[in-house]
Amino acid sequence: MAAGCGGGTTSCGGACVDLSSSATSCGACGRACPTGQVCSHGECHPACEDGATSCGGACVVLGSSHDHCGRCETACASGQVCSNGACVAGCAQGLTTCGGACVDTRTDATHCGACGRPCGAGRTCQDGTCSGAPTCPVNATACGDDCAYLQSDYFNCGSCGHVCGTGEKCEEAQCKQVCPADRPWDCGGTCVDLNVDPKNCGNCGANCASGQTCSGGACGGGPRTCPVNATACGEACAYLQTDYFNCGSCGHVCGTGEKCEGAQCKQVCPTDRPWDCGGTCVNLESDARNCGTCGNACAAGQVCSGGVCAGGGPTCPVNATACGNACVYLQSDYFNCGACGNVCGAGEKCISASCNQVCPAAHPWDCSGTCVDLMVDASNCGTCGTACASGQTCTNGSCGGGTPACPIGATACGNACVYLQTDYFNCGTCGHVCGAGQKCIGASCAQVCPVDHPWECGGACVDLRDDPKNCGTCGTACAAGQTCHDGVCRT
Protein backbone atom coordinates (compact mmCIF):
# COMPACT_ATOMS: atom_id res chain seq x y z
CA MET A 1 0.00 0.00 0.00
CA ALA A 2 1.44 3.42 -0.91
CA ALA A 3 1.78 6.13 1.72
CA GLY A 4 -1.19 8.49 1.92
CA CYS A 5 -3.90 5.99 0.92
CA GLY A 6 -6.47 4.57 3.30
CA GLY A 7 -6.94 0.91 4.25
CA GLY A 8 -7.70 -1.33 1.30
CA THR A 9 -6.72 1.25 -1.37
CA THR A 10 -3.56 1.67 -3.46
CA SER A 11 -1.92 4.71 -5.06
CA CYS A 12 -2.26 4.53 -8.86
CA GLY A 13 -1.04 7.59 -10.77
CA GLY A 14 -1.46 9.77 -7.68
CA ALA A 15 -5.02 8.57 -6.93
CA CYS A 16 -6.07 6.12 -4.21
CA VAL A 17 -8.09 3.30 -5.80
CA ASP A 18 -9.60 0.04 -4.66
CA LEU A 19 -7.93 -2.60 -6.89
CA SER A 20 -10.65 -5.10 -6.01
CA SER A 21 -13.36 -3.09 -7.80
CA SER A 22 -11.75 -0.43 -10.03
CA ALA A 23 -12.65 -0.96 -13.71
CA THR A 24 -9.55 1.03 -14.78
CA SER A 25 -7.14 -0.64 -12.33
CA CYS A 26 -8.59 -4.09 -11.72
CA GLY A 27 -6.21 -6.19 -9.60
CA ALA A 28 -3.24 -3.96 -10.55
CA CYS A 29 -2.66 -0.31 -11.46
CA GLY A 30 -3.53 0.40 -15.09
CA ARG A 31 -5.11 -3.02 -15.77
CA ALA A 32 -8.43 -1.91 -17.30
CA CYS A 33 -11.30 -4.31 -17.91
CA PRO A 34 -12.47 -4.76 -21.54
CA THR A 35 -15.57 -2.91 -22.70
CA GLY A 36 -18.71 -4.56 -21.31
CA GLN A 37 -16.94 -6.23 -18.38
CA VAL A 38 -16.81 -5.23 -14.72
CA CYS A 39 -14.23 -5.57 -11.94
CA SER A 40 -15.04 -7.83 -9.01
CA HIS A 41 -12.55 -9.06 -6.40
CA GLY A 42 -9.66 -7.79 -8.53
CA GLU A 43 -10.71 -9.75 -11.65
CA CYS A 44 -12.62 -8.74 -14.80
CA HIS A 45 -15.96 -10.52 -15.34
CA PRO A 46 -18.91 -10.19 -17.74
CA ALA A 47 -21.29 -9.42 -14.86
CA CYS A 48 -21.30 -8.75 -11.11
CA GLU A 49 -21.86 -11.53 -8.62
CA ASP A 50 -24.86 -11.76 -6.35
CA GLY A 51 -24.93 -8.96 -3.78
CA ALA A 52 -22.84 -6.57 -5.89
CA THR A 53 -23.92 -3.78 -8.26
CA SER A 54 -22.18 -2.41 -11.35
CA CYS A 55 -21.35 1.29 -10.95
CA GLY A 56 -19.35 2.68 -13.85
CA GLY A 57 -17.73 -0.68 -14.59
CA ALA A 58 -16.91 -1.47 -10.96
CA CYS A 59 -18.70 -4.16 -8.94
CA VAL A 60 -19.51 -2.62 -5.55
CA VAL A 61 -21.61 -3.45 -2.51
CA LEU A 62 -23.87 -0.42 -2.08
CA GLY A 63 -24.19 -1.12 1.63
CA SER A 64 -20.48 -0.48 2.28
CA SER A 65 -18.95 1.39 -0.72
CA HIS A 66 -17.53 4.81 0.23
CA ASP A 67 -17.91 6.15 -3.33
CA HIS A 68 -21.26 4.46 -3.99
CA CYS A 69 -23.06 4.41 -0.65
CA GLY A 70 -26.67 3.25 -0.87
CA ARG A 71 -26.74 4.03 -4.59
CA CYS A 72 -24.21 4.53 -7.39
CA GLU A 73 -24.51 8.38 -7.37
CA THR A 74 -23.94 8.86 -3.61
CA ALA A 75 -20.35 9.33 -2.39
CA CYS A 76 -19.51 9.86 1.26
CA ALA A 77 -17.59 12.97 2.30
CA SER A 78 -13.97 12.95 3.44
CA GLY A 79 -13.74 11.51 6.94
CA GLN A 80 -17.03 9.63 6.57
CA VAL A 81 -17.53 5.92 5.99
CA CYS A 82 -20.38 3.95 4.44
CA SER A 83 -22.24 1.68 6.84
CA ASN A 84 -25.39 -0.19 5.85
CA GLY A 85 -25.87 2.12 2.85
CA ALA A 86 -25.57 5.37 4.80
CA CYS A 87 -22.66 7.82 5.24
CA VAL A 88 -21.71 8.04 8.94
CA ALA A 89 -18.82 9.35 11.03
CA GLY A 90 -17.47 5.93 11.98
CA CYS A 91 -18.05 2.21 11.73
CA ALA A 92 -20.25 0.28 14.10
CA GLN A 93 -18.68 -2.12 16.58
CA GLY A 94 -17.33 -5.27 14.88
CA LEU A 95 -16.79 -3.55 11.52
CA THR A 96 -13.49 -2.29 10.03
CA THR A 97 -12.83 0.75 7.83
CA CYS A 98 -11.41 -0.39 4.47
CA GLY A 99 -11.07 2.37 1.86
CA GLY A 100 -13.90 4.40 3.37
CA ALA A 101 -16.22 1.38 3.64
CA CYS A 102 -17.41 -0.36 6.79
CA VAL A 103 -16.86 -4.06 6.28
CA ASP A 104 -16.92 -7.22 8.34
CA THR A 105 -13.51 -8.77 7.61
CA ARG A 106 -14.86 -12.10 8.93
CA THR A 107 -17.29 -12.45 6.00
CA ASP A 108 -16.38 -9.83 3.32
CA ALA A 109 -14.94 -11.61 0.24
CA THR A 110 -13.21 -8.38 -0.88
CA HIS A 111 -11.50 -7.80 2.48
CA CYS A 112 -11.25 -11.27 4.00
CA GLY A 113 -9.33 -11.26 7.29
CA ALA A 114 -7.77 -7.86 6.47
CA CYS A 115 -8.33 -4.84 4.21
CA GLY A 116 -7.38 -5.42 0.57
CA ARG A 117 -7.26 -9.23 0.79
CA PRO A 118 -9.79 -10.44 -1.87
CA CYS A 119 -10.86 -14.08 -2.12
CA GLY A 120 -11.40 -14.14 -5.88
CA ALA A 121 -14.42 -14.93 -8.03
CA GLY A 122 -16.64 -17.74 -6.81
CA ARG A 123 -15.07 -17.95 -3.34
CA THR A 124 -16.54 -16.91 0.00
CA CYS A 125 -15.09 -15.54 3.24
CA GLN A 126 -15.77 -17.47 6.43
CA ASP A 127 -14.24 -16.41 9.77
CA GLY A 128 -11.68 -14.29 7.91
CA THR A 129 -10.52 -17.15 5.67
CA CYS A 130 -11.28 -17.66 1.97
CA SER A 131 -12.98 -20.94 1.13
CA GLY A 132 -14.35 -22.72 -1.90
CA ALA A 133 -12.89 -23.13 -5.38
CA PRO A 134 -12.47 -20.03 -7.59
CA THR A 135 -14.73 -19.54 -10.59
CA CYS A 136 -12.32 -19.63 -13.51
CA PRO A 137 -12.68 -18.28 -17.08
CA VAL A 138 -13.26 -20.60 -20.04
CA ASN A 139 -10.27 -22.93 -20.63
CA ALA A 140 -8.80 -22.11 -17.21
CA THR A 141 -8.60 -24.59 -14.31
CA ALA A 142 -8.80 -24.00 -10.56
CA CYS A 143 -5.44 -24.81 -8.95
CA GLY A 144 -5.76 -24.08 -5.25
CA ASP A 145 -6.65 -20.41 -4.80
CA ASP A 146 -5.76 -19.41 -8.36
CA CYS A 147 -6.98 -19.99 -11.92
CA ALA A 148 -4.36 -21.46 -14.24
CA TYR A 149 -4.20 -22.15 -17.99
CA LEU A 150 -2.76 -25.67 -18.02
CA GLN A 151 -1.85 -25.33 -21.70
CA SER A 152 0.72 -22.60 -21.05
CA ASP A 153 1.26 -22.13 -17.29
CA TYR A 154 4.93 -22.69 -16.34
CA PHE A 155 3.94 -23.59 -12.75
CA ASN A 156 0.90 -25.71 -13.65
CA CYS A 157 1.77 -27.33 -16.98
CA GLY A 158 -0.72 -30.03 -17.95
CA SER A 159 -1.83 -30.45 -14.34
CA CYS A 160 -1.92 -28.38 -11.16
CA GLY A 161 1.47 -28.12 -9.47
CA HIS A 162 3.47 -29.53 -12.40
CA VAL A 163 6.34 -27.01 -12.63
CA CYS A 164 8.52 -26.97 -15.77
CA GLY A 165 12.28 -27.21 -15.42
CA THR A 166 14.99 -24.63 -16.01
CA GLY A 167 15.13 -23.63 -19.68
CA GLU A 168 11.69 -25.08 -20.37
CA LYS A 169 8.37 -23.49 -21.20
CA CYS A 170 4.84 -24.84 -21.20
CA GLU A 171 3.33 -25.42 -24.65
CA GLU A 172 0.21 -27.49 -25.33
CA ALA A 173 0.22 -28.66 -21.69
CA GLN A 174 3.75 -30.07 -21.98
CA CYS A 175 7.08 -28.79 -20.70
CA LYS A 176 9.39 -28.25 -23.67
CA GLN A 177 13.08 -27.41 -23.67
CA VAL A 178 13.82 -24.12 -25.39
CA CYS A 179 17.41 -23.46 -24.38
CA PRO A 180 20.57 -25.64 -24.23
CA ALA A 181 21.85 -26.93 -20.89
CA ASP A 182 24.76 -24.45 -20.73
CA ARG A 183 22.42 -21.42 -21.33
CA PRO A 184 19.14 -22.66 -19.84
CA TRP A 185 17.23 -19.40 -19.34
CA ASP A 186 15.28 -17.51 -22.03
CA CYS A 187 15.59 -13.73 -21.77
CA GLY A 188 13.54 -12.06 -24.50
CA GLY A 189 14.26 -14.83 -27.00
CA THR A 190 17.98 -15.11 -26.12
CA CYS A 191 19.29 -18.13 -24.22
CA VAL A 192 21.54 -17.07 -21.32
CA ASP A 193 23.07 -18.42 -18.12
CA LEU A 194 21.71 -16.26 -15.30
CA ASN A 195 24.47 -17.58 -13.04
CA VAL A 196 27.32 -15.98 -15.02
CA ASP A 197 25.88 -13.48 -17.55
CA PRO A 198 26.71 -9.91 -16.36
CA LYS A 199 23.93 -8.53 -18.59
CA ASN A 200 21.35 -10.90 -17.08
CA CYS A 201 22.72 -11.67 -13.62
CA GLY A 202 20.24 -13.58 -11.49
CA ASN A 203 17.32 -12.13 -13.46
CA CYS A 204 16.71 -11.17 -17.09
CA GLY A 205 17.88 -7.61 -17.72
CA ALA A 206 19.78 -7.30 -14.42
CA ASN A 207 23.02 -5.60 -15.57
CA CYS A 208 26.15 -5.69 -13.43
CA ALA A 209 27.98 -2.38 -13.01
CA SER A 210 31.09 -1.62 -15.09
CA GLY A 211 34.00 -3.76 -13.89
CA GLN A 212 31.75 -6.19 -12.02
CA THR A 213 31.28 -9.83 -12.88
CA CYS A 214 28.37 -12.20 -12.40
CA SER A 215 28.94 -15.29 -10.32
CA GLY A 216 26.26 -17.53 -8.89
CA GLY A 217 23.63 -15.10 -10.16
CA ALA A 218 25.05 -12.16 -8.14
CA CYS A 219 27.10 -9.17 -9.30
CA GLY A 220 30.41 -8.61 -7.60
CA GLY A 221 33.87 -7.17 -8.07
CA GLY A 222 37.28 -8.78 -7.97
CA PRO A 223 38.29 -12.09 -9.55
CA ARG A 224 35.50 -14.33 -10.76
CA THR A 225 34.62 -17.33 -8.63
CA CYS A 226 33.90 -20.17 -11.06
CA PRO A 227 32.71 -23.71 -10.26
CA VAL A 228 35.22 -26.51 -9.87
CA ASN A 229 36.93 -27.32 -13.21
CA ALA A 230 35.60 -24.10 -14.80
CA THR A 231 37.75 -21.13 -15.87
CA ALA A 232 36.96 -17.43 -15.97
CA CYS A 233 36.88 -16.25 -19.58
CA GLY A 234 36.06 -12.55 -19.65
CA GLU A 235 32.55 -12.19 -18.28
CA ALA A 236 31.69 -15.88 -18.18
CA CYS A 237 32.83 -19.16 -16.63
CA ALA A 238 33.80 -21.74 -19.25
CA TYR A 239 34.69 -25.42 -19.17
CA LEU A 240 37.81 -25.49 -21.32
CA GLN A 241 37.57 -29.27 -21.70
CA THR A 242 34.32 -29.12 -23.67
CA ASP A 243 33.48 -25.48 -24.54
CA TYR A 244 33.21 -25.00 -28.32
CA PHE A 245 33.95 -21.25 -27.96
CA ASN A 246 36.73 -21.64 -25.38
CA CYS A 247 38.42 -24.95 -26.19
CA GLY A 248 41.65 -25.44 -24.24
CA SER A 249 42.00 -21.69 -23.70
CA CYS A 250 39.75 -18.64 -23.51
CA GLY A 251 38.61 -17.44 -26.93
CA HIS A 252 39.82 -20.51 -28.84
CA VAL A 253 36.81 -21.26 -31.06
CA CYS A 254 36.59 -24.63 -32.82
CA GLY A 255 35.98 -24.76 -36.56
CA THR A 256 32.97 -25.91 -38.57
CA GLY A 257 32.34 -29.62 -38.09
CA GLU A 258 34.53 -29.74 -34.98
CA LYS A 259 33.77 -30.29 -31.31
CA CYS A 260 35.78 -29.71 -28.16
CA GLU A 261 36.97 -32.88 -26.41
CA GLY A 262 39.72 -33.07 -23.83
CA ALA A 263 40.42 -29.32 -24.31
CA GLN A 264 41.13 -29.90 -28.03
CA CYS A 265 39.09 -29.16 -31.14
CA LYS A 266 38.38 -32.45 -32.87
CA GLN A 267 36.84 -33.02 -36.25
CA VAL A 268 33.67 -35.07 -36.38
CA CYS A 269 34.60 -37.36 -39.24
CA PRO A 270 32.28 -39.22 -41.67
CA THR A 271 32.55 -42.99 -42.14
CA ASP A 272 34.39 -42.75 -45.47
CA ARG A 273 37.16 -40.61 -43.85
CA PRO A 274 37.08 -41.88 -40.29
CA TRP A 275 40.50 -40.79 -39.04
CA ASP A 276 41.27 -37.33 -37.63
CA CYS A 277 44.75 -36.11 -38.55
CA GLY A 278 45.40 -32.67 -37.08
CA GLY A 279 41.78 -31.62 -37.50
CA THR A 280 41.35 -33.06 -41.00
CA CYS A 281 39.26 -36.17 -41.73
CA VAL A 282 41.26 -38.65 -43.83
CA ASN A 283 41.27 -42.27 -44.93
CA LEU A 284 44.55 -43.80 -43.76
CA GLU A 285 43.99 -46.67 -46.19
CA SER A 286 44.30 -44.48 -49.30
CA ASP A 287 45.58 -40.99 -48.36
CA ALA A 288 49.10 -40.52 -49.77
CA ARG A 289 49.79 -37.75 -47.24
CA ASN A 290 48.61 -39.84 -44.29
CA CYS A 291 49.27 -43.42 -45.32
CA GLY A 292 48.74 -45.94 -42.52
CA THR A 293 49.36 -43.30 -39.85
CA CYS A 294 48.80 -39.53 -39.61
CA GLY A 295 51.65 -37.56 -41.24
CA ASN A 296 53.18 -40.56 -43.02
CA ALA A 297 53.48 -39.10 -46.54
CA CYS A 298 54.32 -41.32 -49.49
CA ALA A 299 57.30 -40.36 -51.65
CA ALA A 300 56.84 -38.54 -54.96
CA GLY A 301 55.26 -40.87 -57.49
CA GLN A 302 54.08 -43.30 -54.83
CA VAL A 303 50.48 -44.02 -53.90
CA CYS A 304 48.82 -45.27 -50.72
CA SER A 305 46.92 -48.52 -50.99
CA GLY A 306 45.73 -50.52 -48.01
CA GLY A 307 47.61 -48.14 -45.73
CA VAL A 308 50.97 -48.91 -47.44
CA CYS A 309 52.98 -46.65 -49.78
CA ALA A 310 53.81 -48.24 -53.13
CA GLY A 311 55.73 -47.07 -56.20
CA GLY A 312 54.36 -46.45 -59.69
CA GLY A 313 50.68 -46.20 -60.46
CA PRO A 314 48.38 -47.55 -57.76
CA THR A 315 47.58 -51.24 -57.94
CA CYS A 316 43.93 -51.32 -57.03
CA PRO A 317 41.85 -54.27 -55.85
CA VAL A 318 39.30 -55.89 -58.14
CA ASN A 319 36.41 -53.52 -58.92
CA ALA A 320 38.40 -50.50 -57.59
CA THR A 321 39.62 -47.61 -59.77
CA ALA A 322 42.65 -45.36 -59.43
CA CYS A 323 41.61 -41.74 -58.87
CA GLY A 324 44.80 -39.72 -58.49
CA ASN A 325 46.86 -41.38 -55.78
CA ALA A 326 44.00 -43.32 -54.27
CA CYS A 327 42.01 -46.44 -55.09
CA VAL A 328 38.27 -45.88 -54.95
CA TYR A 329 35.09 -47.84 -55.61
CA LEU A 330 33.13 -45.84 -58.16
CA GLN A 331 30.04 -47.89 -57.34
CA SER A 332 29.83 -46.54 -53.79
CA ASP A 333 32.38 -43.70 -53.24
CA TYR A 334 30.63 -40.49 -52.13
CA PHE A 335 33.49 -38.34 -53.53
CA ASN A 336 33.99 -40.34 -56.72
CA CYS A 337 30.55 -41.63 -57.68
CA GLY A 338 30.53 -43.17 -61.16
CA ALA A 339 33.61 -41.14 -62.14
CA CYS A 340 36.66 -39.70 -60.40
CA GLY A 341 35.82 -36.38 -58.71
CA ASN A 342 32.03 -36.71 -59.00
CA VAL A 343 30.92 -35.72 -55.47
CA CYS A 344 27.36 -36.49 -54.36
CA GLY A 345 25.19 -33.77 -52.83
CA ALA A 346 23.99 -33.28 -49.25
CA GLY A 347 21.66 -36.08 -48.15
CA GLU A 348 22.74 -38.33 -51.02
CA LYS A 349 24.84 -41.47 -51.19
CA CYS A 350 26.51 -43.31 -54.01
CA ILE A 351 24.58 -46.41 -55.09
CA SER A 352 25.47 -48.36 -58.25
CA ALA A 353 27.75 -45.52 -59.41
CA SER A 354 24.90 -42.96 -59.17
CA CYS A 355 24.14 -40.34 -56.51
CA ASN A 356 20.81 -41.26 -54.89
CA GLN A 357 18.68 -39.74 -52.18
CA VAL A 358 19.22 -41.42 -48.81
CA CYS A 359 15.95 -43.08 -47.77
CA PRO A 360 15.32 -45.33 -44.76
CA ALA A 361 14.67 -49.02 -45.24
CA ALA A 362 11.02 -48.56 -44.32
CA HIS A 363 10.56 -45.91 -47.07
CA PRO A 364 13.12 -46.96 -49.68
CA TRP A 365 11.80 -45.13 -52.77
CA ASP A 366 12.47 -41.47 -53.57
CA CYS A 367 9.51 -39.63 -55.10
CA SER A 368 10.58 -36.05 -55.90
CA GLY A 369 12.68 -35.78 -52.74
CA THR A 370 10.24 -37.57 -50.42
CA CYS A 371 11.02 -41.06 -49.15
CA VAL A 372 8.03 -43.38 -49.59
CA ASP A 373 7.14 -47.07 -49.62
CA LEU A 374 5.56 -47.79 -53.02
CA MET A 375 4.20 -51.05 -51.64
CA VAL A 376 1.84 -49.36 -49.13
CA ASP A 377 1.70 -45.60 -49.88
CA ALA A 378 -1.82 -44.72 -51.08
CA SER A 379 -0.46 -41.50 -52.66
CA ASN A 380 2.35 -43.33 -54.49
CA CYS A 381 1.07 -46.86 -55.02
CA GLY A 382 3.36 -49.02 -57.19
CA THR A 383 4.86 -45.96 -58.89
CA CYS A 384 5.51 -42.34 -57.84
CA GLY A 385 2.39 -40.19 -58.18
CA THR A 386 -0.07 -43.08 -58.57
CA ALA A 387 -2.75 -42.23 -55.98
CA CYS A 388 -5.45 -44.69 -54.88
CA ALA A 389 -9.10 -43.64 -55.04
CA SER A 390 -10.86 -42.36 -51.92
CA GLY A 391 -11.41 -45.19 -49.42
CA GLN A 392 -8.88 -47.48 -51.12
CA THR A 393 -5.62 -48.68 -49.64
CA CYS A 394 -2.32 -49.63 -51.23
CA THR A 395 -1.16 -53.24 -50.73
CA ASN A 396 1.91 -54.68 -52.41
CA GLY A 397 1.92 -51.75 -54.85
CA SER A 398 -1.74 -52.15 -55.92
CA CYS A 399 -4.81 -50.11 -54.94
CA GLY A 400 -7.69 -51.97 -53.36
CA GLY A 401 -10.36 -51.80 -50.68
CA GLY A 402 -10.38 -53.13 -47.15
CA THR A 403 -7.58 -53.49 -44.63
CA PRO A 404 -4.12 -53.73 -46.22
CA ALA A 405 -2.56 -57.20 -46.34
CA CYS A 406 0.97 -56.56 -45.14
CA PRO A 407 4.13 -58.57 -45.88
CA ILE A 408 5.64 -60.81 -43.22
CA GLY A 409 7.16 -58.67 -40.48
CA ALA A 410 5.10 -55.59 -41.42
CA THR A 411 2.10 -54.16 -39.54
CA ALA A 412 -0.97 -52.29 -40.81
CA CYS A 413 -1.07 -48.73 -39.45
CA GLY A 414 -4.12 -47.04 -40.90
CA ASN A 415 -3.96 -47.45 -44.69
CA ALA A 416 -0.27 -48.31 -44.78
CA CYS A 417 1.97 -51.27 -43.98
CA VAL A 418 4.93 -50.32 -41.83
CA TYR A 419 7.88 -52.04 -40.18
CA LEU A 420 7.63 -51.21 -36.48
CA GLN A 421 11.24 -52.28 -35.99
CA THR A 422 12.65 -49.47 -38.15
CA ASP A 423 9.87 -46.99 -39.05
CA TYR A 424 10.70 -43.47 -37.78
CA PHE A 425 7.00 -42.49 -37.80
CA ASN A 426 5.70 -45.77 -36.30
CA CYS A 427 8.46 -46.98 -33.99
CA GLY A 428 7.36 -49.95 -31.88
CA THR A 429 3.68 -48.97 -32.20
CA CYS A 430 1.55 -47.21 -34.81
CA GLY A 431 1.88 -43.45 -34.62
CA HIS A 432 4.88 -43.41 -32.28
CA VAL A 433 7.15 -40.82 -33.94
CA CYS A 434 10.81 -40.63 -32.90
CA GLY A 435 12.26 -37.29 -31.81
CA ALA A 436 14.81 -35.00 -33.43
CA GLY A 437 18.19 -36.70 -33.80
CA GLN A 438 16.71 -40.15 -33.24
CA LYS A 439 16.08 -43.14 -35.46
CA CYS A 440 14.10 -46.32 -34.95
CA ILE A 441 16.24 -49.34 -34.09
CA GLY A 442 14.73 -52.60 -32.83
CA ALA A 443 11.30 -50.93 -32.37
CA SER A 444 12.80 -48.30 -30.03
CA CYS A 445 13.76 -44.69 -30.70
CA ALA A 446 17.51 -44.35 -30.28
CA GLN A 447 19.51 -41.14 -30.16
CA VAL A 448 22.12 -40.90 -32.94
CA CYS A 449 23.27 -37.36 -32.32
CA PRO A 450 24.25 -35.63 -29.05
CA VAL A 451 21.65 -33.48 -27.32
CA ASP A 452 23.48 -30.25 -28.20
CA HIS A 453 23.49 -31.16 -31.94
CA PRO A 454 20.36 -33.38 -32.22
CA TRP A 455 19.72 -33.22 -35.96
CA GLU A 456 21.57 -35.17 -38.64
CA CYS A 457 22.29 -33.32 -41.89
CA GLY A 458 24.23 -35.28 -44.50
CA GLY A 459 25.97 -37.40 -41.87
CA ALA A 460 26.90 -34.46 -39.63
CA CYS A 461 25.18 -33.75 -36.31
CA VAL A 462 23.99 -30.12 -36.17
CA ASP A 463 21.70 -27.88 -34.13
CA LEU A 464 19.05 -26.53 -36.51
CA ARG A 465 18.19 -23.86 -33.94
CA ASP A 466 21.50 -21.96 -34.18
CA ASP A 467 23.52 -23.38 -37.10
CA PRO A 468 23.84 -20.62 -39.78
CA LYS A 469 24.53 -23.29 -42.43
CA ASN A 470 21.51 -25.40 -41.47
CA CYS A 471 19.01 -22.96 -39.99
CA GLY A 472 15.60 -24.53 -39.33
CA THR A 473 16.15 -27.21 -42.00
CA CYS A 474 19.17 -29.02 -43.38
CA GLY A 475 20.96 -26.99 -46.05
CA THR A 476 19.18 -23.69 -45.29
CA ALA A 477 22.11 -21.27 -44.99
CA CYS A 478 21.72 -17.76 -43.56
CA ALA A 479 22.87 -14.83 -45.66
CA ALA A 480 26.15 -13.02 -44.93
CA GLY A 481 25.84 -10.97 -41.75
CA GLN A 482 22.89 -12.99 -40.43
CA THR A 483 22.76 -15.38 -37.50
CA CYS A 484 20.50 -18.34 -36.82
CA HIS A 485 18.28 -18.05 -33.74
CA ASP A 486 15.56 -20.58 -32.87
CA GLY A 487 15.75 -21.94 -36.42
CA VAL A 488 15.20 -18.56 -38.11
CA CYS A 489 17.84 -16.44 -39.90
CA ARG A 490 17.97 -13.00 -38.30
CA THR A 491 19.89 -9.84 -39.10
Secondary structure as UniProt FT lines:
FT   TURN            3..4
FT   TURN            7..8
FT   STRAND          10..12
FT   TURN            13..14
FT   STRAND          15..17
FT   TURN            19..21
FT   TURN            29..30
FT   TURN            35..36
FT   STRAND          38..40
FT   TURN            41..42
FT   STRAND          43..45
FT   TURN            50..51
FT   STRAND          53..55
FT   TURN            56..57
FT   STRAND          58..60
FT   TURN            62..64
FT   TURN            72..73
FT   TURN            78..79
FT   STRAND          81..83
FT   TURN            84..85
FT   STRAND          86..88
FT   TURN            93..94
FT   STRAND          96..98
FT   TURN            99..100
FT   STRAND          101..103
FT   TURN            105..107
FT   TURN            115..116
FT   TURN            121..122
FT   STRAND          124..126
FT   TURN            127..128
FT   STRAND          129..131
FT   TURN            138..139
FT   STRAND          141..143
FT   TURN            144..145
FT   STRAND          146..148
FT   TURN            150..152
FT   TURN            154..155
FT   TURN            160..161
FT   TURN            166..167
FT   STRAND          168..171
FT   TURN            172..173
FT   STRAND          174..177
FT   TURN            181..182
FT   STRAND          185..187
FT   TURN            188..189
FT   STRAND          190..192
FT   TURN            194..196
FT   TURN            198..199
FT   TURN            204..205
FT   TURN            210..211
FT   STRAND          213..215
FT   TURN            216..217
FT   STRAND          218..220
FT   TURN            228..229
FT   STRAND          231..233
FT   TURN            234..235
FT   STRAND          236..238
FT   TURN            240..242
FT   TURN            244..245
FT   TURN            250..251
FT   TURN            256..257
FT   STRAND          258..261
FT   TURN            262..263
FT   STRAND          264..267
FT   TURN            271..272
FT   STRAND          275..277
FT   TURN            278..279
FT   STRAND          280..282
FT   TURN            284..286
FT   TURN            288..289
FT   TURN            294..295
FT   TURN            300..301
FT   STRAND          303..305
FT   TURN            306..307
FT   STRAND          308..310
FT   TURN            318..319
FT   STRAND          321..323
FT   TURN            324..325
FT   STRAND          326..328
FT   TURN            330..332
FT   TURN            334..335
FT   TURN            340..341
FT   TURN            346..347
FT   STRAND          348..351
FT   TURN            352..353
FT   STRAND          354..357
FT   TURN            361..362
FT   STRAND          365..367
FT   TURN            368..369
FT   STRAND          370..372
FT   TURN            374..376
FT   TURN            378..379
FT   TURN            384..385
FT   TURN            390..391
FT   STRAND          393..395
FT   TURN            396..397
FT   STRAND          398..400
FT   TURN            408..409
FT   STRAND          411..413
FT   TURN            414..415
FT   STRAND          416..418
FT   TURN            420..422
FT   TURN            424..425
FT   TURN            430..431
FT   TURN            436..437
FT   STRAND          438..441
FT   TURN            442..443
FT   STRAND          444..447
FT   TURN            451..452
FT   STRAND          455..457
FT   TURN            458..459
FT   STRAND          460..462
FT   TURN            464..466
FT   TURN            468..469
FT   TURN            474..475
FT   TURN            480..481
FT   STRAND          483..485
FT   TURN            486..487
FT   STRAND          488..490
//
